[in-house]
Amino acid sequence: MAGISVPKTAPHIIHCTTGDAFDHTVLVSGELPPYCKPELGSSSRNCPPPPRGSASAGASRTRAHQDQIRPPTPPSRETRPLSEISDEEFDVPPLFDDTLYEAEDVPNLDIDDDEPYVGKLYASKQDCQIGIAIYAIKEQFHFRQTRTSRHSFVLSCHDTRCDWRILAKELTTCGYYTINKCQLNHTCDMDTRRLYKKRATAKVLGHIYRSKYGDPTDAPKAVQLQQLILEDLRVSASYMKCHRAKGIALDLTHGNAEESFLNIADYFERLKATNPDTITAIETEIDDDGATRFLYAFLAFGASIKGFRRLRPVLIIDGTHLSGKYKGVLLTASSQDGNFQVFPLAFTVVDGETEEAWTWFLSKVERIIADANTLTIISDRHASIVKAKSLVFPKAHHGACIVHLMRNVVSRYKSKGLAKMVCEAAFSFRRSDFDKNFDKIKIANAACFKYLEDIGTAKWTRTYFQGNRYNLLTSNVAEQLNNAISKSRASPIVEMFMFIQRMLTRWFSARRTKSSKHRGLVTPEVDKVIQTHIRLTKGSKIYPSRDWSFSVRGLFGHGNTVHLDTKACTCQVFQKLKIPCGHALLAADSVGLPYNQLVGEFYKTKYWIETYAGVIYPEAPVGDHSIPPEIADLTIYPPKTRRPSGRPRECRIPSTGEIPPAKKTKTVPNKCTRCGGTGHNRTRCIVPL
């Protein structure tokens, strides 16, 4: 395996001295930004050479792109000027416990059926041929190309006795084609015209797919396109033909997937030119023929790195499978901001969720956030993640996602209500409440109790977790991020990273505007949680115990002790969430203490504003930024892959360690074909004459 590494100057490393996960930064460039000055007592020295294959490298490739004149957007879609669209419409909602996603309606297939005419202009020869093919499918007739020259071609009806003809010529030498002559009246019989279905090739369907939807990633799936083509064109196309049509549409819109790998390193260089402190890396390998092939790619924007230092030290990692030509997996590292919205940190494209890929990814993330006992990592129980985490982040606490655990419980055990019991046990704050719920599980299903006990209660429960999980007991934050990126999963690699850049630019802009307008001392979502805590403790009585300590007794006689000086309560909500519980709020009211003094620093509006102070810019235009020769002359080929046989999967792929639910089989009763009975005594069935 070989790698590429093109650092501009000698890198530096700031060593952690406080044990804090955020007191650590490793930079590719040699110049330290203001926010990364060494703290008192820390040492600064040159970093050892980067790992083999890590790089901020690139290959400059230019390709000729012919712009096609697109037809107007179908009336079924709402169109508004971009200036009237707020950035908040592109943002995702806050996620404190869970969230639901709405499925978009699939529009109808609106096909341009304008017939050819003398003087009609096309952008290229191919566009002219495909445009006429679409017209032939719509009008249900077949034709053939009878004469072809360098600058013209003639189309005739498949029946040699028919008068239908079209002559198309190139307009001077600019590449545009125009219809010079046409005779559109048919004199052939209907049997000849029935061959029109042969013109519905994957290439033609791909142009229909592209021209009518603009962005094929937002268009119907292959199985939906099958139905639309059958209804509008009266053509029965196979699933694989529609799937190939979608791939062709992607290549027409975003460029070839192979070219995208050639441009990936060049794109990273231009992206870093406009986004200071952005970290990128590319890992390659040498095949048997001596060619350099793509293996991994890593991207973390400088604005995300700066903003991440103002958040809670919780890292949520997950992977989502890509559906492009070369497949692969997109690994993500994210967290939550002070307003409970997903905060993306880093993205990596790898060949699969293997131990090597996860270790490489986490080693790059370790450049941003150091290993410390204050750090919490949340993921599913993938064996490769567990191994990679133990190698790169041995001090950090690792928590399992309760959603994946509940799916396994549902798949393994058929006891009704068992998953709900597991959820109640996992979300319990008090140990007494957890023990009570865990005993219920033991009574209901002893095998499930043993299964959860073997996993370790410190991995999946809020009560016994040794670190701080706050409100994050699931990886739904990562699932929310994956859902936002899902539209780009079929795109070439550069286009997918461009999609991520545009998405983050919108998110940062919307949240920067929203946070600057907020006048409260804590974020809006935290304020809602505080109001909920106040409502839950209405009618409770408070009794002072000693300085800053109070005893609170509820309506049903339950007592809790609050210590305002240490920000603790026997209900454990105060300590676990870092948000004052209702008991602490009552105690604060009794002494006139402002609520904001009890809330964690990362929930305050000041930190919220600082989180999104950075701006994420698009990449520099080609030619505006000088690319080092060693990068410009580098050629990176796509990975060697083989498309698996059968229909491509579009449903969710279960994680390793997650037990897929058993398929439901429909039982058909055995009935007699004569009498319709149960068929137990078929030989005695009497058929009336």
C-alpha positions in Angstrom: 0.0 0.0 0.0 1.3 3.4 -0.9 0.2 6.9 0.2 0.6 10.5 -0.8 1.7 13.3 1.5 2.2 16.9 0.4 2.5 19.1 3.5 3.2 22.8 2.8 5.3 23.3 5.9 6.4 21.3 8.9 3.2 20.5 11.0 2.9 21.3 14.7 1.2 19.5 17.6 -0.2 21.0 20.8 0.0 18.5 23.6 -2.8 18.1 26.1 -1.9 18.9 29.7 -5.3 19.4 31.4 -6.9 16.1 30.5 -9.6 17.9 28.6 -10.6 16.4 25.2 -10.7 19.8 23.6 -7.2 20.9 24.8 -5.6 19.3 21.7 -5.1 20.1 18.1 -2.9 18.7 15.3 -2.6 20.9 12.2 -1.3 20.1 8.7 0.0 23.6 8.1 2.9 25.0 10.1 1.3 28.3 11.0 -0.9 28.2 14.1 -4.1 30.2 14.0 -5.0 32.4 17.0 -7.4 30.0 18.6 -4.7 27.3 18.8 -2.1 29.1 20.8 -0.3 26.8 23.2 -1.6 26.9 26.8 0.6 27.6 29.8 2.7 24.5 30.5 2.1 22.9 27.1 4.9 22.0 24.8 5.1 22.5 21.0 7.3 20.5 18.7 7.3 19.3 15.2 4.9 16.4 14.6 6.4 13.1 13.4 5.9 12.4 9.7 2.2 11.9 8.8 0.9 8.3 8.4 1.7 6.7 5.2 -1.0 7.6 2.7 -2.4 10.6 4.5 -2.4 13.6 2.3 -3.8 17.0 1.3 -3.1 16.1 -2.2 -4.8 16.4 -5.5 -4.9 15.7 -9.2 -5.9 18.5 -11.5 -8.1 17.3 -14.3 -10.2 19.4 -16.6 -13.0 18.1 -18.7 -15.1 19.5 -21.5 -18.7 20.0 -20.5 -21.4 20.8 -22.9 -24.3 22.7 -21.3 -27.6 21.3 -22.4 -30.6 23.7 -22.6 -33.0 22.3 -20.0 -36.7 22.6 -20.4 -38.7 24.7 -17.8 -39.5 23.1 -14.4 -42.8 21.2 -14.4 -45.7 23.2 -13.0 -46.1 20.7 -10.2 -43.0 22.0 -8.5 -43.0 25.3 -6.6 -40.4 27.8 -7.8 -39.2 30.8 -5.9 -36.3 33.2 -6.4 -33.3 32.1 -4.3 -33.2 35.5 -2.6 -36.7 34.8 -1.1 -35.6 31.4 0.4 -34.4 31.5 3.9 -31.4 29.4 5.0 -33.5 28.0 7.8 -35.6 26.1 5.3 -32.5 24.0 4.5 -31.7 23.3 8.2 -32.7 20.3 10.2 -34.9 20.6 13.4 -33.5 20.2 16.9 -33.4 16.7 18.2 -33.6 16.2 22.0 -35.2 12.7 22.1 -36.2 11.7 18.6 -37.5 13.0 15.3 -39.6 11.9 12.4 -38.9 12.4 8.7 -41.5 13.2 6.1 -41.3 11.4 2.7 -41.5 13.6 -0.3 -44.1 13.1 -3.0 -43.0 11.8 -6.3 -44.0 14.1 -9.2 -45.4 12.9 -12.4 -43.2 12.3 -15.4 -43.8 15.3 -17.6 -42.2 14.7 -21.0 -41.6 17.3 -23.7 -43.5 16.2 -26.7 -42.7 19.1 -29.0 -42.4 17.7 -32.5 -39.3 18.5 -34.7 -39.6 21.4 -37.1 -37.3 23.1 -39.6 -34.9 25.3 -37.8 -35.2 23.6 -34.4 -31.8 23.9 -32.6 -30.1 21.2 -30.5 -27.0 21.6 -28.4 -25.2 18.6 -30.0 -25.6 15.8 -32.4 -26.3 13.4 -29.6 -29.0 15.7 -28.2 -30.6 15.9 -31.6 -30.7 12.1 -32.0 -32.1 11.6 -28.5 -34.6 14.4 -28.8 -36.0 12.8 -31.9 -36.0 9.4 -30.3 -38.1 10.7 -27.4 -40.5 12.2 -29.9 -40.7 8.9 -31.7 -41.5 7.0 -28.5 -44.2 9.6 -27.6 -45.8 9.3 -31.1 -45.3 5.5 -31.2 -43.3 5.0 -34.4 -39.9 3.5 -35.3 -37.1 5.0 -37.4 -33.6 4.3 -38.5 -30.5 6.3 -39.4 -30.0 5.8 -43.1 -27.1 8.2 -43.9 -24.4 9.7 -41.7 -21.6 12.1 -42.5 -19.2 14.2 -40.4 -21.6 17.2 -40.2 -25.0 15.7 -40.9 -27.3 12.7 -40.7 -30.6 11.5 -42.2 -33.3 9.7 -40.3 -35.9 7.6 -42.1 -38.9 5.5 -41.2 -38.2 1.8 -40.6 -40.5 1.1 -43.5 -38.5 1.9 -46.7 -41.8 2.8 -48.5 -42.8 5.4 -45.9 -42.2 9.1 -46.7 -41.1 10.1 -43.1 -37.7 11.8 -43.3 -35.5 14.2 -41.2 -32.3 15.8 -42.3 -30.2 17.4 -39.5 -27.0 19.4 -40.1 -24.4 21.0 -38.0 -24.7 24.7 -37.7 -21.3 25.9 -39.2 -18.7 24.3 -36.9 -19.9 25.3 -33.5 -21.3 21.9 -32.6 -24.9 22.9 -32.6 -27.3 20.9 -34.8 -30.4 22.1 -36.5 -33.2 20.4 -38.5 -32.7 21.4 -42.1 -35.5 19.4 -43.7 -38.3 17.2 -42.3 -41.3 15.3 -43.6 -43.3 14.1 -40.6 -46.3 12.3 -42.4 -46.3 8.5 -42.1 -47.6 6.3 -44.9 -46.5 3.0 -43.3 -48.8 0.5 -41.6 -49.3 0.1 -37.8 -47.4 -3.1 -37.5 -44.2 -1.3 -38.5 -44.8 1.5 -36.0 -45.1 -1.0 -33.1 -41.3 -1.3 -33.0 -41.1 2.1 -31.4 -40.3 0.5 -28.0 -36.9 -0.4 -29.3 -36.0 3.3 -29.1 -36.6 3.3 -25.3 -32.9 2.6 -24.5 -31.3 3.3 -21.1 -29.5 6.3 -22.7 -32.8 7.8 -23.9 -34.5 7.2 -20.6 -31.5 8.7 -18.9 -31.9 12.0 -20.8 -35.6 12.1 -20.0 -34.7 11.4 -16.4 -32.2 14.3 -16.3 -34.0 16.9 -18.4 -37.2 16.7 -16.4 -35.8 16.6 -12.9 -32.6 18.5 -13.1 -31.2 16.6 -10.1 -31.7 12.9 -10.6 -30.9 12.2 -6.9 -34.2 13.9 -6.1 -36.1 12.1 -8.8 -38.1 8.8 -8.6 -36.4 5.5 -7.9 -36.0 2.9 -10.5 -39.1 1.0 -9.5 -41.1 4.2 -9.6 -39.7 5.2 -13.0 -40.8 1.8 -14.3 -44.4 2.7 -13.6 -44.2 6.3 -14.9 -42.6 5.1 -18.2 -45.4 2.5 -18.6 -48.1 5.1 -17.9 -46.7 8.0 -20.0 -44.8 6.2 -22.8 -46.6 2.9 -22.9 -43.2 1.2 -22.7 -42.5 -1.7 -20.4 -38.9 -1.2 -19.2 -37.0 -3.6 -16.9 -35.9 -2.6 -13.5 -32.2 -2.8 -14.5 -32.8 -0.6 -17.5 -34.3 2.1 -15.3 -31.5 1.7 -12.9 -29.0 2.2 -15.7 -30.9 5.2 -16.9 -30.6 6.8 -13.5 -26.8 6.2 -13.6 -26.6 7.8 -17.0 -28.6 10.8 -15.8 -26.1 11.2 -12.9 -23.2 11.1 -15.3 -24.8 13.7 -17.5 -25.6 16.0 -14.6 -22.5 15.6 -12.4 -19.9 14.1 -14.6 -18.3 10.7 -14.9 -17.6 8.8 -11.7 -14.1 7.9 -12.9 -13.3 11.5 -13.6 -14.5 12.4 -10.1 -11.7 10.3 -8.5 -9.2 12.0 -10.8 -10.4 15.4 -9.5 -10.8 14.6 -5.8 -7.3 15.8 -4.6 -7.5 18.9 -6.8 -10.9 19.7 -5.3 -9.5 19.3 -1.8 -6.7 21.7 -2.6 -9.1 24.4 -3.9 -11.4 23.8 -0.9 -8.6 24.4 1.5 -7.7 27.6 -0.3 -11.0 29.2 0.7 -11.5 27.5 4.0 -8.4 28.0 6.3 -7.6 25.2 8.8 -9.5 22.7 6.9 -8.1 19.2 7.2 -8.1 16.7 4.3 -6.4 13.4 3.7 -6.3 10.8 0.9 -5.2 7.3 1.2 -4.2 5.3 -1.9 -2.8 1.9 -2.8 -0.8 0.5 -5.7 -2.5 -2.3 -7.7 -0.7 -5.1 -9.6 -0.3 -2.9 -12.7 1.5 -0.2 -10.7 -1.5 2.3 -10.9 -2.4 4.4 -7.9 -5.9 3.7 -6.9 -8.2 5.5 -4.4 -8.8 3.9 -1.0 -9.9 6.5 1.6 -10.7 10.2 1.7 -11.2 12.5 4.8 -12.6 16.0 5.1 -13.2 18.2 8.1 -13.9 21.9 7.6 -12.0 24.5 9.7 -15.2 26.2 10.7 -16.5 22.9 12.1 -13.3 22.2 13.9 -13.4 25.6 15.7 -17.1 25.3 16.5 -16.8 21.7 17.8 -14.5 23.1 20.6 -17.6 25.0 22.1 -19.7 21.8 22.4 -20.2 19.0 24.8 -17.3 16.5 24.4 -19.6 13.8 22.8 -18.7 12.2 19.5 -21.3 10.2 17.6 -19.9 8.1 14.8 -21.8 6.1 12.2 -21.6 4.9 8.6 -24.0 4.9 5.7 -23.7 2.9 2.5 -23.2 4.7 -0.8 -25.2 3.7 -3.9 -23.0 5.0 -6.7 -21.1 3.0 -9.3 -18.2 2.3 -6.9 -20.3 1.8 -3.8 -18.3 2.3 -0.6 -19.4 3.7 2.8 -19.5 7.2 4.1 -18.3 7.4 7.8 -19.4 10.5 9.8 -18.4 12.0 13.1 -20.9 14.5 14.6 -22.3 15.9 17.8 -25.0 18.2 19.1 -24.8 22.0 19.6 -26.3 23.8 22.6 -29.7 24.0 20.8 -29.8 20.2 20.3 -29.2 20.4 16.5 -26.9 18.0 14.7 -23.3 19.4 14.3 -21.3 17.7 11.6 -17.5 17.4 12.3 -15.8 15.1 9.8 -16.6 12.9 6.8 -14.7 10.0 5.3 -15.3 7.8 2.2 -14.0 4.2 2.7 -14.4 0.9 0.9 -16.3 -0.7 3.8 -16.9 -0.8 7.6 -13.8 -2.7 8.3 -11.4 -2.4 11.2 -8.7 -0.8 9.0 -11.2 1.8 7.7 -12.5 2.7 11.1 -9.0 2.9 12.6 -7.9 5.2 9.7 -10.9 7.4 10.2 -10.7 7.7 14.0 -6.9 8.4 13.7 -7.8 11.5 11.5 -10.5 12.5 14.0 -7.9 12.3 16.8 -6.1 15.2 15.1 -9.2 17.3 16.1 -10.2 16.0 19.4 -7.8 14.2 21.7 -8.3 11.0 23.7 -9.4 11.9 27.2 -11.6 10.5 30.0 -13.9 13.4 29.5 -14.8 12.3 26.0 -17.8 10.1 25.2 -18.1 8.2 21.9 -21.6 6.8 20.9 -22.1 4.3 18.1 -23.7 0.9 17.4 -21.9 -2.2 18.7 -20.0 -2.9 15.4 -17.0 -5.0 16.2 -14.8 -2.9 14.0 -15.8 0.3 15.8 -15.1 -1.3 19.2 -11.6 -2.4 18.1 -10.7 0.9 16.4 -11.9 2.9 19.4 -9.8 0.8 21.8 -6.7 1.5 19.6 -7.2 5.3 18.9 -9.3 6.4 21.9 -8.5 4.0 24.8 -9.4 6.6 27.5 -12.7 7.7 26.1 -16.0 6.2 27.3 -17.9 4.2 24.7 -21.7 4.0 24.8 -24.0 1.8 22.7 -27.0 3.1 20.9 -30.2 2.0 22.6 -32.1 2.0 19.3 -29.9 -0.8 17.8 -30.1 -2.7 21.1 -33.9 -2.5 21.1 -34.0 -3.8 17.5 -32.0 -6.8 18.5 -34.3 -7.4 21.5 -37.3 -7.3 19.2 -35.7 -9.7 16.7 -34.4 -12.2 19.3 -37.2 -12.3 21.7 -41.0 -12.3 21.1 -42.2 -11.2 24.5 -44.7 -8.5 24.1 -43.7 -5.2 25.6 -40.1 -6.3 26.2 -38.5 -3.6 24.1 -40.4 -0.9 26.1 -39.1 -2.4 29.3 -35.5 -2.2 28.0 -36.1 1.4 26.9 -37.4 2.4 30.4 -34.4 0.7 32.0 -31.9 2.5 29.7 -33.4 5.9 30.2 -33.7 5.7 34.0 -31.8 8.3 36.0 -31.9 6.8 39.5 -30.3 3.4 40.2 -33.3 2.3 42.2 -35.6 3.0 39.1 -33.2 1.1 36.8 -33.0 -1.9 39.2 -36.8 -2.0 39.4 -37.1 -2.0 35.5 -34.3 -4.5 35.1 -36.0 -6.9 37.5 -39.2 -6.6 35.3 -37.1 -7.7 32.3 -35.7 -10.7 34.3 -39.2 -11.8 35.2 -40.6 -11.3 31.7 -37.7 -13.0 29.8 -34.7 -14.5 31.6 -32.8 -15.0 28.3 -33.2 -11.3 27.4 -32.0 -10.4 30.9 -28.9 -12.6 30.4 -28.3 -11.0 27.0 -28.4 -7.5 28.3 -26.2 -8.4 31.3 -23.5 -9.9 29.1 -23.4 -6.7 27.1 -22.7 -4.7 30.3 -25.1 -2.2 31.8 -22.4 0.4 31.7 -22.6 0.3 27.9 -26.3 0.9 27.3 -27.8 2.5 30.4 -27.8 6.1 31.5 -27.5 5.1 35.2 -24.3 3.1 35.1 -22.5 4.8 32.3 -19.2 6.0 33.6 -18.9 9.1 31.4 -21.4 11.8 30.4 -24.0 11.0 27.8 -26.3 14.0 28.6 -29.5 13.5 26.5 -27.7 11.3 23.9 -28.6 7.7 24.5 -29.1 6.9 20.8 -27.2 7.6 17.5 -30.3 9.4 16.1 -28.2 12.5 15.6 -26.0 10.5 13.1 -29.1 9.0 11.5 -30.5 12.6 11.1 -27.3 13.6 9.4 -27.3 10.5 7.2 -30.9 11.3 6.2 -29.8 14.9 5.2 -27.0 13.5 3.0 -29.0 10.6 1.6 -29.8 12.5 -1.7 -26.1 12.6 -2.6 -25.3 8.9 -1.9 -25.5 8.0 -5.6 -23.4 10.9 -6.8 -19.7 10.8 -7.7 -17.4 11.4 -4.8 -16.5 15.0 -5.6 -20.2 15.9 -6.2 -21.1 14.3 -2.8 -18.5 16.4 -1.0 -19.8 19.5 -2.8 -23.3 18.6 -1.7 -22.0 18.3 1.9 -20.2 21.7 1.6 -23.3 23.5 0.3 -25.5 21.8 3.0 -23.1 22.9 5.8 -22.9 26.4 4.4 -26.6 26.7 4.6 -26.8 25.3 8.1 -24.1 27.5 9.5 -25.7 30.6 7.9 -29.1 29.8 9.3 -27.9 29.0 12.8 -25.6 32.0 12.8 -28.5 34.3 12.0 -30.8 32.5 14.5 -28.3 32.6 17.4 -27.5 36.3 16.8 -31.2 37.2 17.1 -31.8 35.2 20.2 -32.0 37.4 23.4 -32.2 34.7 26.0 -29.2 33.7 28.2 -29.7 30.0 27.2 -30.6 28.5 23.9 -34.3 28.2 22.9 -34.5 24.4 23.2 -32.8 24.4 26.6 -35.3 27.0 27.8 -38.1 24.6 26.7 -36.6 21.8 28.8 -36.4 24.1 31.8 -40.0 25.0 31.4 -40.9 21.3 31.3 -39.0 20.7 34.5 -40.9 23.5 36.2 -44.3 22.0 35.2 -43.3 18.6 36.5 -42.6 19.9 40.0 -45.6 22.1 40.5 -47.0 21.9 44.0 -43.8 20.7 45.6 -42.7 22.0 48.9 -39.1 23.1 49.7 -37.3 23.0 53.1 -33.8 24.5 53.6 -31.3 22.0 55.1 -28.1 24.1 55.2 -26.2 26.6 53.1 -27.1 25.9 49.4 -28.7 22.6 50.3 -32.5 22.1 50.2 -35.0 19.3 50.7 -37.8 19.2 48.1 -40.9 17.0 48.7 -43.4 16.4 45.9 -47.2 16.0 45.9 -47.0 12.2 46.3 -44.5 12.4 49.2 -41.3 11.7 47.1 -38.3 13.6 48.6 -35.2 14.9 46.9 -32.2 16.7 48.2 -30.7 19.5 46.1 -27.1 20.9 46.4 -26.8 24.1 44.5 -23.1 24.6 45.2 -22.2 21.3 43.6 -25.1 21.4 41.0 -26.4 18.0 42.1 -29.8 16.5 43.0 -30.7 13.0 44.2 -33.0 12.6 41.2 -29.8 12.6 39.1 -31.4 14.7 36.3 -29.2 17.7 37.3 -26.0 15.8 37.0 -26.8 13.7 33.9 -28.2 16.5 31.7 -26.3 19.5 33.1 -29.6 21.2 33.0 -31.3 22.1 36.4 -34.1 19.8 37.3 -37.4 21.1 38.8 -36.1 20.6 42.3 -33.1 22.7 41.7 -35.2 25.4 40.0 -37.4 25.6 43.1 -34.3 25.9 45.3 -32.9 28.6 43.0 -36.2 30.5 43.4 -36.0 30.4 47.1 -32.6 32.1 47.2 -33.1 34.3 44.2 -30.4 32.5 42.1 -30.7 33.1 38.3 -31.4 29.9 36.3 -28.6 30.5 33.8 -26.0 30.1 36.6 -27.1 26.5 37.0 -27.0 25.6 33.3 -23.9 24.1 31.7 -21.7 26.6 29.8 -22.2 24.9 26.5 -26.0 25.5 26.7 -25.6 29.3 26.9 -26.3 31.6 24.0 -22.8 33.0 24.1 -21.4 29.5 23.3 -24.1 29.0 20.7 -23.0 32.1 18.8 -19.4 31.2 19.0 -20.1 27.7 17.7 -21.2 29.1 14.3 -18.9 32.1 14.1 -17.0 30.4 11.2 -18.1 30.4 7.6 -17.8 27.5 5.2 -17.0 28.7 1.6 -17.2 26.9 -1.7 -14.0 25.7 -3.3 -11.9 28.2 -5.3 -12.6 28.2 -9.1 -10.3 26.2 -11.3 -7.3 28.3 -12.2 -7.7 30.8 -9.4 -5.5 28.8 -7.0 -2.1 27.5 -7.9 -1.9 23.7 -7.5 1.6 22.3 -6.6 3.1 20.3 -9.6 3.4 17.1 -7.6 -0.3 17.2 -7.0 -1.4 18.5 -10.4 0.6 15.6 -12.1 -0.8 12.9 -9.8 -3.3 10.5 -11.3 -5.7 8.6 -8.9 -7.8 5.9 -10.4 -11.0 4.6 -8.9 -10.9 1.5 -6.7 -11.3 -1.9 -8.3 -14.9 -3.0 -7.5 -17.3 -5.4 -8.9 -21.0 -4.7 -8.9 -22.9 -7.5 -7.0 -25.3 -9.6 -9.0 -29.0 -9.0 -8.7 -31.1 -6.0 -8.1 -29.3 -3.1 -6.3 -30.4 -2.8 -2.6 -32.1 0.5 -1.7 -33.4 -0.5 1.8 -31.5 0.0 5.0 -28.6 -2.3 5.5 -28.4 -3.6 9.2 -25.2 -2.8 11.1 -22.9 -5.6 12.1 -24.1 -7.0 15.4 -27.6 -5.9 14.6 -29.9 -8.9 14.2 -32.3 -8.3 11.2 -35.9 -9.1 11.9 -37.2 -12.4 10.8 -39.1 -12.3 7.5 -42.8 -12.8 7.8 -44.0 -15.7 5.7 -47.6 -15.8 4.6 -49.1 -19.2 5.2 -51.6 -20.3 2.6 -54.1 -22.9 3.8 -54.3 -26.1 1.8 -57.6 -26.1 0.0 -59.2 -28.4 -2.5 -59.4 -26.9 -6.0 -62.8 -28.6 -6.5 -64.8 -27.9 -3.4 -62.8 -25.1 -1.8 -62.6 -27.1 1.4 -59.6 -27.7 3.6 -58.5 -30.6 1.5 -58.1 -33.1 4.3 -60.2 -35.6 2.5 -59.6 -34.8 -1.2 -60.3 -38.4 -2.3 -63.8 -38.3 -0.8 -64.7 -35.0 -2.5 -67.8 -35.4 -4.5 -68.2 -33.2 -7.6 -71.8 -32.8 -8.6 -72.6 -33.8 -12.2 
